[in-house]
Each structure stands twice: as C-alpha cells, then as structure tokens.
Amino acid sequence: MQNESTPGARGPVFCGVDTHADSHWLCVLDWRGRKVLSRQFPADAAGYEALAGAIAAAGEPACVAMEGTSSYGAGLTRHLASLGMPVREALSPARMQRRRPGQGKCDESDAERAARAAMSGSRLGTPKSQDGWVDGVRCMLAARSGVLALL
C-alpha cells in the first residue's frame, strides 16, 4: 500500500520511519508540518536506496527519526548515516499513549508520529553505533553459546 501527499516541497524536511522485518514505512513532513510523502518501502538494499532517494527528492533532511534503529532498522540506519543524513532513534511511546483502545496498530501513523517527534525534537535518542565493545561481547557470547551447544 502506498499513499503519497503533497509532492515537491523544498527546504528542510522532517522524516519518520516505522521499521519492520519486510518493509519500512516513511513519512516526510515539510517545515510547516504538512505531510509531503507517506510511503512503504521494502526492507532490502534497493528499498534503502529508494527510501533515501525519496527523502532527498522531498528536500534537505533536518532529522530522520526511526523506530528500531538497533533491530529491524539497523541496516537502514547505517545506510542513511553513510549518506550524511541526521538519523535519530524515535523513542516509542507507551502503548496506551500510542493507540486508542479498540484501534489496531497503523504503520503509517507510527511513521508520522516519528516524523512529528523529529520536527519537535522530543522523544529522540542517539542510535547505537553497533561497532563498539558491547557488540563485540555480544558476538563473543553468541559464538561461545554455539560452541557449547555442540558439546
């Protein structure tokens, strides 16, 4: 499913991404908070390129807020950061604050919520670099547990 709104906004844009295993949903807002783009992209290398291209076509990204920069969005986080885009972790609100009772989860609205967080600068964190000593220890423990399973 794809939904595109007002095309061609120029100037700073604020982006939100809701990440999943198979696809990522992107929402782009212009500097006035108007939705410029809302679209789903595949979670693969071609999808990362297309998503980055959609952001660049919309304008200069002031902030790209993503949910799940350390899990489903790790590859996209690395890709956008390598292009020089300012990527931040969108901290998920509590479930009761995120959805009204009786309503299901909506990826498009989650992406828009992240874009609005990018615009306001609230509820944002720094994505993990995934190249420090913590990840080295995580790899070592995973390897060790695999060796122990063979014994």
Secondary structure in CASP SS format (residue, H / E / C, confidence):
PFRMAT SS
TARGET T0000
AUTHOR 0000-0000-0000
METHOD secondary structure of the structure
MODEL  1
M C 1.00
Q C 1.00
N E 1.00
E C 1.00
S C 1.00
T C 1.00
P C 1.00
G C 1.00
A C 1.00
R C 1.00
G C 1.00
P E 1.00
V E 1.00
F E 1.00
C E 1.00
G E 1.00
V E 1.00
D E 1.00
T E 1.00
H C 1.00
A C 1.00
D C 1.00
S E 1.00
H E 1.00
W E 1.00
L E 1.00
C E 1.00
V E 1.00
L E 1.00
D E 1.00
W C 1.00
R C 1.00
G C 1.00
R C 1.00
K E 1.00
V E 1.00
L E 1.00
S E 1.00
R E 1.00
Q E 1.00
F E 1.00
P E 1.00
A C 1.00
D C 1.00
A H 1.00
A H 1.00
G H 1.00
Y H 1.00
E H 1.00
A H 1.00
L H 1.00
A H 1.00
G H 1.00
A H 1.00
I H 1.00
A H 1.00
A H 1.00
A H 1.00
G C 1.00
E E 1.00
P E 1.00
A E 1.00
C E 1.00
V E 1.00
A E 1.00
M E 1.00
E E 1.00
G C 1.00
T C 1.00
S C 1.00
S C 1.00
Y C 1.00
G C 1.00
A H 1.00
G H 1.00
L H 1.00
T H 1.00
R H 1.00
H H 1.00
L H 1.00
A H 1.00
S H 1.00
L C 1.00
G C 1.00
M C 1.00
P C 1.00
V E 1.00
R E 1.00
E E 1.00
A E 1.00
L C 1.00
S C 1.00
P C 1.00
A C 1.00
R H 1.00
M H 1.00
Q H 1.00
R H 1.00
R C 1.00
R C 1.00
P C 1.00
G C 1.00
Q C 1.00
G C 1.00
K C 1.00
C C 1.00
D H 1.00
E H 1.00
S H 1.00
D H 1.00
A H 1.00
E H 1.00
R H 1.00
A H 1.00
A H 1.00
R H 1.00
A H 1.00
A H 1.00
M H 1.00
S H 1.00
G C 1.00
S C 1.00
R C 1.00
L E 1.00
G E 1.00
T C 1.00
P C 1.00
K C 1.00
S C 1.00
Q C 1.00
D C 1.00
G C 1.00
W H 1.00
V H 1.00
D H 1.00
G H 1.00
V H 1.00
R H 1.00
C H 1.00
M H 1.00
L H 1.00
A H 1.00
A H 1.00
R H 1.00
S H 1.00
G H 1.00
V H 1.00
L H 1.00
A H 1.00
L H 1.00
L C 1.00
END
